[in-house]
């Protein structure tokens, strides 16, 4: 697991905006997300606790880190 890091509301908002920018520019690149939805639903149906939140959090931090690096 990654090192704990706090993200401000502004950083989180920027990460979500970046996700949306990437999604709207290349929706096909997010095909894996649709597969993730199917795994989430299958996990719930089988009585397993889904871990979607962990992968989403990791992606938001990755996007935030890239934005922070780009800002210098």
Jmol script that loads the backbone (N, CA, C; Angstrom):
load data "model"
ATOM      1  N   UNK A   1       0.850  -1.172   0.000  1.00  0.00           N
ATOM      2  CA  UNK A   1       0.000   0.000   0.000  1.00  0.00           C
ATOM      3  C   UNK A   1       0.897   1.237   0.000  1.00  0.00           C
ATOM      4  N   UNK A   2       0.418   2.288  -0.636  1.00  0.00           N
ATOM      5  CA  UNK A   2       1.181   3.530  -0.738  1.00  0.00           C
ATOM      6  C   UNK A   2       1.288   4.219   0.610  1.00  0.00           C
ATOM      7  N   UNK A   3       2.281   5.095   0.702  1.00  0.00           N
ATOM      8  CA  UNK A   3       2.450   5.900   1.915  1.00  0.00           C
ATOM      9  C   UNK A   3       1.219   6.780   2.125  1.00  0.00           C
ATOM     10  N   UNK A   4       0.765   6.930   3.354  1.00  0.00           N
ATOM     11  CA  UNK A   4      -0.374   7.821   3.609  1.00  0.00           C
ATOM     12  C   UNK A   4      -0.042   9.255   3.198  1.00  0.00           C
ATOM     13  N   UNK A   5      -0.999   9.918   2.590  1.00  0.00           N
ATOM     14  CA  UNK A   5      -0.813  11.304   2.169  1.00  0.00           C
ATOM     15  C   UNK A   5      -2.164  11.987   2.223  1.00  0.00           C
ATOM     16  N   UNK A   6      -2.176  13.178   2.720  1.00  0.00           N
ATOM     17  CA  UNK A   6      -3.405  13.971   2.747  1.00  0.00           C
ATOM     18  C   UNK A   6      -3.551  14.684   1.409  1.00  0.00           C
ATOM     19  N   UNK A   7      -4.776  14.870   1.003  1.00  0.00           N
ATOM     20  CA  UNK A   7      -5.068  15.608  -0.214  1.00  0.00           C
ATOM     21  C   UNK A   7      -6.091  16.675   0.148  1.00  0.00           C
ATOM     22  N   UNK A   8      -5.806  17.900  -0.222  1.00  0.00           N
ATOM     23  CA  UNK A   8      -6.753  18.975   0.062  1.00  0.00           C
ATOM     24  C   UNK A   8      -7.970  18.836  -0.838  1.00  0.00           C
ATOM     25  N   UNK A   9      -9.017  19.551  -0.503  1.00  0.00           N
ATOM     26  CA  UNK A   9     -10.216  19.518  -1.336  1.00  0.00           C
ATOM     27  C   UNK A   9      -9.897  20.029  -2.739  1.00  0.00           C
ATOM     28  N   UNK A  10      -9.042  21.031  -2.835  1.00  0.00           N
ATOM     29  CA  UNK A  10      -8.665  21.574  -4.136  1.00  0.00           C
ATOM     30  C   UNK A  10      -7.892  20.550  -4.954  1.00  0.00           C
ATOM     31  N   UNK A  11      -6.971  19.831  -4.298  1.00  0.00           N
ATOM     32  CA  UNK A  11      -6.215  18.790  -5.000  1.00  0.00           C
ATOM     33  C   UNK A  11      -7.140  17.663  -5.449  1.00  0.00           C
ATOM     34  N   UNK A  12      -8.073  17.281  -4.588  1.00  0.00           N
ATOM     35  CA  UNK A  12      -9.020  16.223  -4.937  1.00  0.00           C
ATOM     36  C   UNK A  12      -9.893  16.658  -6.106  1.00  0.00           C
ATOM     37  N   UNK A  13     -10.387  17.889  -6.064  1.00  0.00           N
ATOM     38  CA  UNK A  13     -11.217  18.405  -7.156  1.00  0.00           C
ATOM     39  C   UNK A  13     -10.427  18.427  -8.461  1.00  0.00           C
ATOM     40  N   UNK A  14      -9.180  18.855  -8.408  1.00  0.00           N
ATOM     41  CA  UNK A  14      -8.341  18.889  -9.608  1.00  0.00           C
ATOM     42  C   UNK A  14      -8.116  17.480 -10.154  1.00  0.00           C
ATOM     43  N   UNK A  15      -7.928  16.502  -9.268  1.00  0.00           N
ATOM     44  CA  UNK A  15      -7.741  15.117  -9.698  1.00  0.00           C
ATOM     45  C   UNK A  15      -9.004  14.591 -10.388  1.00  0.00           C
ATOM     46  N   UNK A  16     -10.187  14.897  -9.823  1.00  0.00           N
ATOM     47  CA  UNK A  16     -11.433  14.473 -10.467  1.00  0.00           C
ATOM     48  C   UNK A  16     -11.624  15.172 -11.812  1.00  0.00           C
ATOM     49  N   UNK A  17     -11.273  16.457 -11.886  1.00  0.00           N
ATOM     50  CA  UNK A  17     -11.363  17.177 -13.157  1.00  0.00           C
ATOM     51  C   UNK A  17     -10.424  16.555 -14.187  1.00  0.00           C
ATOM     52  N   UNK A  18      -9.227  16.163 -13.764  1.00  0.00           N
ATOM     53  CA  UNK A  18      -8.267  15.525 -14.669  1.00  0.00           C
ATOM     54  C   UNK A  18      -8.805  14.182 -15.144  1.00  0.00           C
ATOM     55  N   UNK A  19      -9.408  13.416 -14.224  1.00  0.00           N
ATOM     56  CA  UNK A  19     -10.006  12.139 -14.619  1.00  0.00           C
ATOM     57  C   UNK A  19     -11.067  12.374 -15.691  1.00  0.00           C
ATOM     58  N   UNK A  20     -11.940  13.359 -15.482  1.00  0.00           N
ATOM     59  CA  UNK A  20     -12.998  13.642 -16.446  1.00  0.00           C
ATOM     60  C   UNK A  20     -12.420  14.115 -17.775  1.00  0.00           C
ATOM     61  N   UNK A  21     -11.366  14.939 -17.725  1.00  0.00           N
ATOM     62  CA  UNK A  21     -10.729  15.398 -18.959  1.00  0.00           C
ATOM     63  C   UNK A  21     -10.213  14.205 -19.739  1.00  0.00           C
ATOM     64  N   UNK A  22      -9.498  13.302 -19.063  1.00  0.00           N
ATOM     65  CA  UNK A  22      -8.953  12.132 -19.739  1.00  0.00           C
ATOM     66  C   UNK A  22     -10.068  11.241 -20.282  1.00  0.00           C
ATOM     67  N   UNK A  23     -11.123  11.074 -19.496  1.00  0.00           N
ATOM     68  CA  UNK A  23     -12.239  10.223 -19.928  1.00  0.00           C
ATOM     69  C   UNK A  23     -12.925  10.797 -21.163  1.00  0.00           C
ATOM     70  N   UNK A  24     -13.183  12.106 -21.173  1.00  0.00           N
ATOM     71  CA  UNK A  24     -13.893  12.696 -22.307  1.00  0.00           C
ATOM     72  C   UNK A  24     -13.028  12.743 -23.563  1.00  0.00           C
ATOM     73  N   UNK A  25     -11.706  12.818 -23.394  1.00  0.00           N
ATOM     74  CA  UNK A  25     -10.816  12.829 -24.545  1.00  0.00           C
ATOM     75  C   UNK A  25     -10.587  11.437 -25.127  1.00  0.00           C
ATOM     76  N   UNK A  26     -10.675  10.391 -24.294  1.00  0.00           N
ATOM     77  CA  UNK A  26     -10.408   9.030 -24.767  1.00  0.00           C
ATOM     78  C   UNK A  26     -11.211   8.004 -23.964  1.00  0.00           C
ATOM     79  N   UNK A  27     -12.531   7.956 -24.190  1.00  0.00           N
ATOM     80  CA  UNK A  27     -13.370   7.037 -23.410  1.00  0.00           C
ATOM     81  C   UNK A  27     -12.940   5.579 -23.516  1.00  0.00           C
ATOM     82  N   UNK A  28     -12.419   5.169 -24.663  1.00  0.00           N
ATOM     83  CA  UNK A  28     -12.015   3.776 -24.849  1.00  0.00           C
ATOM     84  C   UNK A  28     -10.902   3.372 -23.884  1.00  0.00           C
ATOM     85  N   UNK A  29     -10.117   4.333 -23.452  1.00  0.00           N
ATOM     86  CA  UNK A  29      -9.025   4.039 -22.520  1.00  0.00           C
ATOM     87  C   UNK A  29      -9.559   3.621 -21.153  1.00  0.00           C
ATOM     88  N   UNK A  30     -10.842   3.826 -20.923  1.00  0.00           N
ATOM     89  CA  UNK A  30     -11.445   3.508 -19.631  1.00  0.00           C
ATOM     90  C   UNK A  30     -12.268   2.225 -19.670  1.00  0.00           C
ATOM     91  N   UNK A  31     -12.061   1.414 -20.687  1.00  0.00           N
ATOM     92  CA  UNK A  31     -12.779   0.146 -20.804  1.00  0.00           C
ATOM     93  C   UNK A  31     -12.576  -0.706 -19.557  1.00  0.00           C
ATOM     94  N   UNK A  32     -11.399  -0.650 -18.975  1.00  0.00           N
ATOM     95  CA  UNK A  32     -11.114  -1.439 -17.764  1.00  0.00           C
ATOM     96  C   UNK A  32     -12.045  -1.034 -16.622  1.00  0.00           C
ATOM     97  N   UNK A  33     -12.472   0.225 -16.592  1.00  0.00           N
ATOM     98  CA  UNK A  33     -13.388   0.667 -15.541  1.00  0.00           C
ATOM     99  C   UNK A  33     -14.726  -0.059 -15.632  1.00  0.00           C
ATOM    100  N   UNK A  34     -15.181  -0.300 -16.856  1.00  0.00           N
ATOM    101  CA  UNK A  34     -16.439  -1.022 -17.023  1.00  0.00           C
ATOM    102  C   UNK A  34     -16.284  -2.478 -16.574  1.00  0.00           C
ATOM    103  N   UNK A  35     -15.110  -3.047 -16.791  1.00  0.00           N
ATOM    104  CA  UNK A  35     -14.841  -4.396 -16.290  1.00  0.00           C
ATOM    105  C   UNK A  35     -14.791  -4.388 -14.766  1.00  0.00           C
ATOM    106  N   UNK A  36     -14.293  -3.316 -14.186  1.00  0.00           N
ATOM    107  CA  UNK A  36     -14.248  -3.180 -12.729  1.00  0.00           C
ATOM    108  C   UNK A  36     -15.653  -3.164 -12.141  1.00  0.00           C
ATOM    109  N   UNK A  37     -16.579  -2.514 -12.828  1.00  0.00           N
ATOM    110  CA  UNK A  37     -17.973  -2.492 -12.367  1.00  0.00           C
ATOM    111  C   UNK A  37     -18.525  -3.918 -12.322  1.00  0.00           C
ATOM    112  N   UNK A  38     -18.226  -4.688 -13.337  1.00  0.00           N
ATOM    113  CA  UNK A  38     -18.699  -6.075 -13.368  1.00  0.00           C
ATOM    114  C   UNK A  38     -18.092  -6.890 -12.228  1.00  0.00           C
ATOM    115  N   UNK A  39     -16.798  -6.695 -11.940  1.00  0.00           N
ATOM    116  CA  UNK A  39     -16.156  -7.406 -10.820  1.00  0.00           C
ATOM    117  C   UNK A  39     -16.778  -6.972  -9.494  1.00  0.00           C
ATOM    118  N   UNK A  40     -17.038  -5.673  -9.353  1.00  0.00           N
ATOM    119  CA  UNK A  40     -17.661  -5.152  -8.134  1.00  0.00           C
ATOM    120  C   UNK A  40     -19.008  -5.833  -7.905  1.00  0.00           C
ATOM    121  N   UNK A  41     -19.809  -5.877  -8.941  1.00  0.00           N
ATOM    122  CA  UNK A  41     -21.135  -6.484  -8.826  1.00  0.00           C
ATOM    123  C   UNK A  41     -21.036  -7.982  -8.529  1.00  0.00           C
ATOM    124  N   UNK A  42     -20.089  -8.660  -9.149  1.00  0.00           N
ATOM    125  CA  UNK A  42     -19.898 -10.098  -8.905  1.00  0.00           C
ATOM    126  C   UNK A  42     -19.445 -10.336  -7.470  1.00  0.00           C
ATOM    127  N   UNK A  43     -18.525  -9.497  -6.974  1.00  0.00           N
ATOM    128  CA  UNK A  43     -18.067  -9.633  -5.584  1.00  0.00           C
ATOM    129  C   UNK A  43     -19.236  -9.489  -4.617  1.00  0.00           C
ATOM    130  N   UNK A  44     -20.048  -8.466  -4.827  1.00  0.00           N
ATOM    131  CA  UNK A  44     -21.206  -8.242  -3.947  1.00  0.00           C
ATOM    132  C   UNK A  44     -22.162  -9.429  -4.018  1.00  0.00           C
ATOM    133  N   UNK A  45     -22.416  -9.920  -5.219  1.00  0.00           N
ATOM    134  CA  UNK A  45     -23.344 -11.041  -5.399  1.00  0.00           C
ATOM    135  C   UNK A  45     -22.828 -12.306  -4.718  1.00  0.00           C
ATOM    136  N   UNK A  46     -21.498 -12.456  -4.674  1.00  0.00           N
ATOM    137  CA  UNK A  46     -20.885 -13.636  -4.053  1.00  0.00           C
ATOM    138  C   UNK A  46     -20.610 -13.441  -2.571  1.00  0.00           C
ATOM    139  N   UNK A  47     -21.028 -12.293  -2.025  1.00  0.00           N
ATOM    140  CA  UNK A  47     -20.835 -12.044  -0.601  1.00  0.00           C
ATOM    141  C   UNK A  47     -19.448 -11.574  -0.219  1.00  0.00           C
ATOM    142  N   UNK A  48     -18.651 -11.189  -1.203  1.00  0.00           N
ATOM    143  CA  UNK A  48     -17.306 -10.659  -0.925  1.00  0.00           C
ATOM    144  C   UNK A  48     -17.371  -9.137  -0.829  1.00  0.00           C
ATOM    145  N   UNK A  49     -16.507  -8.571  -0.013  1.00  0.00           N
ATOM    146  CA  UNK A  49     -16.436  -7.115   0.120  1.00  0.00           C
ATOM    147  C   UNK A  49     -15.648  -6.549  -1.059  1.00  0.00           C
ATOM    148  N   UNK A  50     -16.288  -5.731  -1.906  1.00  0.00           N
ATOM    149  CA  UNK A  50     -15.564  -5.143  -3.040  1.00  0.00           C
ATOM    150  C   UNK A  50     -14.456  -4.201  -2.570  1.00  0.00           C
ATOM    151  N   UNK A  51     -13.412  -4.058  -3.396  1.00  0.00           N
ATOM    152  CA  UNK A  51     -12.303  -3.170  -3.038  1.00  0.00           C
ATOM    153  C   UNK A  51     -12.159  -2.019  -4.032  1.00  0.00           C
ATOM    154  N   UNK A  52     -13.255  -1.648  -4.650  1.00  0.00           N
ATOM    155  CA  UNK A  52     -13.237  -0.588  -5.655  1.00  0.00           C
ATOM    156  C   UNK A  52     -12.703   0.724  -5.094  1.00  0.00           C
ATOM    157  N   UNK A  53     -13.062   1.046  -3.881  1.00  0.00           N
ATOM    158  CA  UNK A  53     -12.616   2.306  -3.274  1.00  0.00           C
ATOM    159  C   UNK A  53     -11.104   2.419  -3.203  1.00  0.00           C
ATOM    160  N   UNK A  54     -10.429   1.316  -2.915  1.00  0.00           N
ATOM    161  CA  UNK A  54      -8.967   1.338  -2.846  1.00  0.00           C
ATOM    162  C   UNK A  54      -8.361   1.679  -4.202  1.00  0.00           C
ATOM    163  N   UNK A  55      -8.878   1.070  -5.267  1.00  0.00           N
ATOM    164  CA  UNK A  55      -8.316   1.349  -6.587  1.00  0.00           C
ATOM    165  C   UNK A  55      -8.646   2.768  -7.034  1.00  0.00           C
ATOM    166  N   UNK A  56      -9.836   3.265  -6.681  1.00  0.00           N
ATOM    167  CA  UNK A  56     -10.194   4.656  -7.014  1.00  0.00           C
ATOM    168  C   UNK A  56      -9.302   5.645  -6.278  1.00  0.00           C
ATOM    169  N   UNK A  57      -9.077   5.390  -4.998  1.00  0.00           N
ATOM    170  CA  UNK A  57      -8.226   6.284  -4.207  1.00  0.00           C
ATOM    171  C   UNK A  57      -6.819   6.320  -4.783  1.00  0.00           C
ATOM    172  N   UNK A  58      -6.303   5.158  -5.165  1.00  0.00           N
ATOM    173  CA  UNK A  58      -4.956   5.104  -5.749  1.00  0.00           C
ATOM    174  C   UNK A  58      -4.895   5.911  -7.044  1.00  0.00           C
ATOM    175  N   UNK A  59      -5.935   5.804  -7.868  1.00  0.00           N
ATOM    176  CA  UNK A  59      -5.972   6.561  -9.121  1.00  0.00           C
ATOM    177  C   UNK A  59      -6.035   8.061  -8.863  1.00  0.00           C
ATOM    178  N   UNK A  60      -6.839   8.492  -7.902  1.00  0.00           N
ATOM    179  CA  UNK A  60      -6.939   9.919  -7.607  1.00  0.00           C
ATOM    180  C   UNK A  60      -5.603  10.478  -7.116  1.00  0.00           C
ATOM    181  N   UNK A  61      -4.890   9.705  -6.289  1.00  0.00           N
ATOM    182  CA  UNK A  61      -3.573  10.163  -5.833  1.00  0.00           C
ATOM    183  C   UNK A  61      -2.583  10.204  -6.993  1.00  0.00           C
ATOM    184  N   UNK A  62      -2.659   9.224  -7.884  1.00  0.00           N
ATOM    185  CA  UNK A  62      -1.770   9.217  -9.047  1.00  0.00           C
ATOM    186  C   UNK A  62      -2.009  10.457  -9.907  1.00  0.00           C
ATOM    187  N   UNK A  63      -3.283  10.759 -10.164  1.00  0.00           N
ATOM    188  CA  UNK A  63      -3.608  11.949 -10.950  1.00  0.00           C
ATOM    189  C   UNK A  63      -3.176  13.219 -10.234  1.00  0.00           C
ATOM    190  N   UNK A  64      -3.418  13.289  -8.934  1.00  0.00           N
ATOM    191  CA  UNK A  64      -3.027  14.461  -8.155  1.00  0.00           C
ATOM    192  C   UNK A  64      -1.515  14.643  -8.169  1.00  0.00           C
ATOM    193  N   UNK A  65      -0.775  13.561  -7.980  1.00  0.00           N
ATOM    194  CA  UNK A  65       0.678  13.651  -8.016  1.00  0.00           C
ATOM    195  C   UNK A  65       1.193  14.158  -9.351  1.00  0.00           C
ATOM    196  N   UNK A  66       0.578  13.671 -10.437  1.00  0.00           N
ATOM    197  CA  UNK A  66       0.979  14.129 -11.777  1.00  0.00           C
ATOM    198  C   UNK A  66       0.682  15.616 -11.952  1.00  0.00           C
ATOM    199  N   UNK A  67      -0.470  16.069 -11.451  1.00  0.00           N
ATOM    200  CA  UNK A  67      -0.802  17.489 -11.553  1.00  0.00           C
ATOM    201  C   UNK A  67       0.159  18.340 -10.738  1.00  0.00           C
ATOM    202  N   UNK A  68       0.499  17.867  -9.537  1.00  0.00           N
ATOM    203  CA  UNK A  68       1.438  18.610  -8.684  1.00  0.00           C
ATOM    204  C   UNK A  68       2.817  18.691  -9.334  1.00  0.00           C
ATOM    205  N   UNK A  69       3.249  17.593  -9.959  1.00  0.00           N
ATOM    206  CA  UNK A  69       4.554  17.602 -10.641  1.00  0.00           C
ATOM    207  C   UNK A  69       4.538  18.554 -11.814  1.00  0.00           C
ATOM    208  N   UNK A  70       3.449  18.537 -12.578  1.00  0.00           N
ATOM    209  CA  UNK A  70       3.340  19.414 -13.747  1.00  0.00           C
ATOM    210  C   UNK A  70       3.345  20.879 -13.346  1.00  0.00           C
ATOM    211  N   UNK A  71       2.775  21.161 -12.168  1.00  0.00           N
ATOM    212  CA  UNK A  71       2.727  22.549 -11.682  1.00  0.00           C
ATOM    213  C   UNK A  71       4.088  23.013 -11.192  1.00  0.00           C
ATOM    214  N   UNK A  72       4.955  22.050 -10.936  1.00  0.00           N
ATOM    215  CA  UNK A  72       6.317  22.395 -10.534  1.00  0.00           C
ATOM    216  C   UNK A  72       6.428  22.636  -9.099  1.00  0.00           C
TER     217      UNK A  72
END
end "model"
wireframe off; spacefill off
backbone 0.3
color backbone group
